[in-house]
Amino acid sequence: MTTTSAEKTGARTDEAAGLIAGARERIDALDDRIIGLVQERMAVSAVIQDARIASGGRRVNLSREMEVLSRYRDALGKPGTSLAMTLLELCRGRI
């Protein structure tokens, strides 16, 4: 049995299904870019942590993390804080 594009997208018309399919392709492309940026952020964070530890500092700078949390919260609201926490955990590991 063949699934139509309308059935695949949950749309009720072929026109809406085409619009949804195109938008989903754009979301997939954006997600690929976001993943790449997160990986880049992780690499830069590792450089910072290595330099801080090599100089006798701590692995984590809590005041900087609070700045990051605030920036995301201000830009995206409460869910931004959760997103920032996830990014921080990915970049520095759990503390």
C-alpha positions in Angstrom: 0.0 0.0 0.0 1.4 3.4 -1.0 1.2 6.3 1.5 0.2 9.6 -0.1 2.1 12.8 0.8 -1.1 14.1 2.5 -1.2 11.0 4.7 2.5 11.2 5.4 2.2 14.8 6.6 -1.1 14.6 8.3 -2.5 17.3 5.9 -5.9 17.0 4.4 -5.0 18.4 1.0 -2.2 17.8 -1.4 -1.5 21.6 -1.4 -1.0 21.6 2.4 1.0 18.4 2.2 3.4 20.1 -0.3 3.8 23.1 1.9 4.4 20.9 5.0 6.9 18.7 3.2 8.9 21.8 2.0 8.9 23.3 5.5 10.1 20.0 7.0 13.0 20.0 4.5 13.9 23.5 5.7 13.7 22.4 9.4 15.9 19.4 8.7 18.5 21.7 7.0 18.3 24.1 10.0 18.7 21.2 12.4 21.8 20.1 10.6 23.2 23.6 10.9 22.3 23.8 14.6 24.0 20.5 15.3 27.1 21.7 13.5 27.1 24.9 15.5 26.7 23.0 18.8 29.6 20.8 17.9 31.7 23.9 17.1 30.7 25.4 20.4 31.8 22.2 22.2 35.2 22.4 20.6 35.7 26.0 21.5 34.6 25.4 25.1 37.1 22.6 25.3 39.9 25.0 24.3 38.7 27.4 27.0 38.5 24.7 29.7 42.0 23.4 28.8 43.5 26.9 29.0 41.8 27.6 32.3 42.9 24.3 33.9 46.4 24.7 32.5 46.7 28.1 34.2 45.6 26.6 37.5 41.9 27.6 37.3 38.8 25.6 37.7 37.2 23.7 34.8 33.9 25.7 35.2 33.4 29.4 35.6 30.0 29.7 37.2 29.7 33.5 36.7 30.2 33.0 33.0 27.6 30.2 33.0 25.1 32.6 34.7 25.7 35.1 31.9 25.0 32.4 29.3 21.8 31.4 31.1 20.6 34.9 31.3 21.3 35.6 27.6 19.3 32.6 26.5 16.5 33.4 29.0 16.3 37.0 27.8 16.2 35.9 24.1 13.9 32.9 24.4 12.1 33.0 27.7 12.0 30.2 30.2 12.6 27.5 27.7 15.8 29.3 26.7 17.1 28.6 30.2 16.6 24.9 29.6 18.2 25.1 26.2 21.2 26.9 27.7 21.5 24.3 30.5 21.6 21.6 27.9 24.3 23.4 25.9 26.4 24.0 29.0 26.1 20.4 29.9 27.2 19.3 26.4 30.1 21.7 26.4 31.5 21.2 29.9 29.9 18.0 31.1 27.9 17.5 34.3 29.1 19.3 37.4 
